[in-house]
């Protein structure tokens, strides 16, 4: 084998390897999900599940994209975070439309044996592995990313949840989007009631207090995103959680 041929072969192989690496480094596009969200979710986060049902083929195309393209280590951390938030929200919508009409996401569990909650149903397939919503939220998003603002991004299809954003999360905007969602949630008087004299918060802040207090007190965290009326000296109480479906039909 001539030296020139050997060098040519190595050059070609390096080129192929480089192309493979570059293709792995590219995260998937969430354009389809963004289009569906804009079409079927209001600015207030009210979801038209019948709209998703009517576009089931397009929705399935996006779910298949998620299933067949799990995040790679070569992806940017922000792209991985956006992927898992979008996956959680998209598969939650799938769970609802597969059982629609229902009054609450909690009603689904009644028809599934051997699970503790609806969030333990293993109906999600990603990269050949089965997942439930709890695994994505607690085993991946909370454990791996340690980002408390994910609680304002993942949506449990319920009235008291932080509203489903009607845009897809994307890696290059993810922290801006999370900041906006945190401020939006705390300013929403149907989910948190904040004034100079008292503070009534969503139970999300009670359930996941450990996530919000890693770098200070709960009040320190709230102060970063709350309306100006927030008084750090006011006592905190927690509001009752409303599990009605985040759909106009059940919220009117």
C-alpha positions in Angstrom: 0.0 0.0 0.0 1.5 3.3 -1.0 2.0 6.1 1.5 -0.1 8.4 -0.6 -3.0 6.0 -0.7 -2.8 5.4 3.1 -2.9 9.2 3.8 -5.9 9.6 1.4 -7.7 6.8 3.2 -7.1 8.3 6.6 -8.2 11.7 5.3 -11.5 10.2 4.0 -12.1 8.3 7.3 -11.4 11.5 9.3 -13.9 13.3 7.1 -16.6 10.7 7.7 -15.9 10.7 11.4 -16.1 14.5 11.5 -19.5 14.5 9.6 -20.8 11.9 12.1 -19.7 14.0 15.0 -21.3 17.1 13.6 -24.6 15.3 12.9 -24.6 14.0 16.5 -23.9 17.5 17.8 -27.0 18.9 16.1 -30.1 18.8 18.3 -33.5 18.2 16.8 -35.8 20.9 15.6 -38.9 21.6 17.7 -40.6 23.6 14.9 -43.5 21.1 14.6 -44.2 21.4 18.3 -44.0 25.2 18.2 -46.5 25.3 15.3 -48.9 23.0 17.2 -48.6 25.0 20.4 -49.3 28.3 18.6 -52.3 26.8 17.0 -53.9 25.1 20.0 -52.7 26.9 23.1 -53.8 30.4 24.1 -51.5 33.0 25.5 -53.0 32.2 28.9 -52.1 28.5 28.6 -55.6 27.2 27.9 -55.3 24.0 25.7 -57.6 23.0 22.9 -57.2 19.3 23.0 -59.7 18.7 20.2 -57.4 20.8 18.0 -54.5 18.4 18.8 -56.7 15.5 18.0 -57.6 17.0 14.6 -53.9 17.3 13.9 -53.0 13.9 15.3 -50.8 12.9 12.3 -48.7 16.1 12.6 -48.5 15.6 16.4 -47.4 12.0 16.0 -44.7 13.1 13.6 -43.2 15.2 16.4 -43.6 12.5 19.0 -41.8 10.1 16.7 -39.0 12.7 16.3 -38.6 12.8 20.0 -38.7 9.0 20.3 -36.2 8.4 17.7 -33.7 11.1 18.6 -32.8 11.0 22.3 -30.4 13.7 23.5 -26.7 13.0 22.9 -23.8 13.9 25.2 -22.5 16.0 22.3 -25.6 18.2 22.4 -25.3 21.5 24.3 -26.7 21.3 27.9 -29.3 23.9 27.0 -30.5 21.8 24.0 -30.8 18.8 26.2 -32.8 20.8 28.8 -35.1 22.1 26.1 -35.6 18.6 24.7 -36.7 17.1 28.0 -39.1 19.9 28.9 -40.7 19.7 25.4 -40.9 15.9 25.7 -42.6 16.1 29.1 -45.2 18.6 27.8 -45.8 16.9 24.5 -46.2 13.5 26.0 -48.5 14.9 28.6 -50.7 16.3 25.8 -50.6 12.8 24.2 -51.8 11.2 27.5 -54.7 13.6 27.7 -55.9 13.2 24.0 -55.6 9.4 24.3 -58.2 9.6 27.1 -60.1 12.7 26.1 -62.7 13.9 27.2 -61.7 13.8 30.9 -62.2 16.4 33.7 -58.8 15.9 35.2 -55.5 14.2 34.4 -55.9 12.3 37.6 -58.9 10.5 36.2 -56.7 8.6 33.8 -55.1 6.5 36.6 -58.4 4.9 37.4 -58.2 2.8 34.3 -54.6 1.7 34.6 -53.8 -1.2 37.0 -50.5 -1.5 39.0 -49.5 2.2 39.1 -49.6 4.6 42.0 -50.4 7.7 40.0 -51.0 8.8 36.4 -47.4 10.0 36.3 -46.2 6.4 36.8 -47.7 5.1 33.6 -44.9 3.9 31.3 -46.3 5.0 27.9 -43.3 7.0 26.6 -40.7 5.5 24.4 -37.4 7.3 23.8 -34.4 5.7 22.2 -35.8 2.3 22.8 -36.4 2.8 26.5 -39.7 3.2 28.3 -40.4 6.2 30.5 -43.1 7.6 32.6 -43.6 11.3 33.3 -42.2 11.0 36.8 -39.0 9.6 35.4 -38.6 12.6 33.0 -39.4 15.2 35.7 -37.7 13.7 38.8 -35.2 11.3 37.4 -33.9 13.5 34.5 -34.9 17.2 34.7 -34.6 17.7 38.5 -31.8 15.3 39.1 -29.6 16.0 36.1 -30.1 19.8 35.5 -30.8 21.0 39.1 -32.7 23.9 37.6 -35.6 25.0 39.9 -37.3 27.0 37.1 -38.2 23.8 35.3 -41.2 23.7 37.7 -42.6 26.7 35.8 -42.0 25.1 32.4 -43.3 21.5 32.7 -47.1 21.4 32.6 -49.3 18.9 34.4 -52.4 19.7 32.3 -54.2 21.3 35.3 -55.7 24.6 36.2 -53.2 25.4 39.0 -50.1 24.4 37.0 -47.9 27.0 35.5 -49.4 27.7 32.1 -48.3 25.7 29.1 -46.2 28.0 27.0 -47.5 28.3 23.5 -44.1 28.1 22.0 -41.5 25.3 22.1 -38.5 25.6 24.4 -35.3 26.0 22.4 -31.7 25.8 23.6 -30.5 29.2 22.6 -33.4 30.9 24.4 -34.1 28.5 27.3 -32.9 30.6 30.2 -34.8 33.7 28.9 -37.9 31.5 28.5 -37.5 30.1 32.0 -37.1 33.5 33.6 -40.2 34.7 31.7 -42.2 31.7 32.9 -41.2 32.2 36.5 -42.3 35.9 36.5 -45.5 35.0 34.6 -46.4 32.3 37.1 -45.8 34.4 40.2 -47.7 37.4 38.7 -50.7 35.2 37.9 -53.3 35.9 40.7 -55.2 32.7 39.9 -52.2 30.7 41.0 -50.3 32.9 43.4 -51.7 35.8 45.5 -49.0 38.3 46.4 -49.4 41.6 48.2 -47.5 43.8 50.6 -49.6 42.3 53.5 -49.7 38.6 52.7 -48.3 36.0 50.4 -50.3 32.9 49.2 -48.3 30.7 47.0 -48.9 27.6 44.8 -48.3 24.3 46.5 -45.5 23.8 44.0 -43.4 25.9 46.3 -44.2 23.6 49.2 -43.9 20.3 47.3 -40.5 21.2 45.8 -39.2 23.6 48.4 -35.8 21.8 48.4 -35.3 22.8 44.8 -36.0 26.4 45.5 -33.8 26.8 48.6 -30.5 25.5 47.4 -29.0 29.0 47.3 -31.0 30.7 50.0 -34.5 30.8 51.6 -37.7 30.3 49.7 -38.4 34.0 50.1 -35.1 34.8 48.6 -36.0 32.8 45.5 -39.5 34.3 45.2 -38.1 37.8 45.5 -36.1 37.3 42.2 -39.3 36.8 40.1 -42.3 38.1 42.1 -44.2 41.3 41.5 -42.9 44.4 43.3 -45.7 44.0 45.9 -43.9 40.9 47.4 -43.0 41.6 51.0 -40.3 39.2 52.4 -41.6 39.8 55.9 -45.1 38.6 55.1 -46.0 35.1 56.2 -46.4 32.5 53.5 -49.5 30.3 53.1 -50.2 27.8 50.3 -53.2 27.7 48.1 -55.4 24.7 47.4 -54.4 23.0 44.1 -57.0 22.9 41.3 -56.6 19.7 39.3 -59.3 20.5 36.7 -58.1 20.1 33.1 -56.5 23.2 31.6 -59.2 23.3 28.9 -61.9 26.0 28.4 -64.6 23.3 28.6 -63.8 22.5 32.2 -62.7 25.9 33.5 -65.7 28.0 32.5 
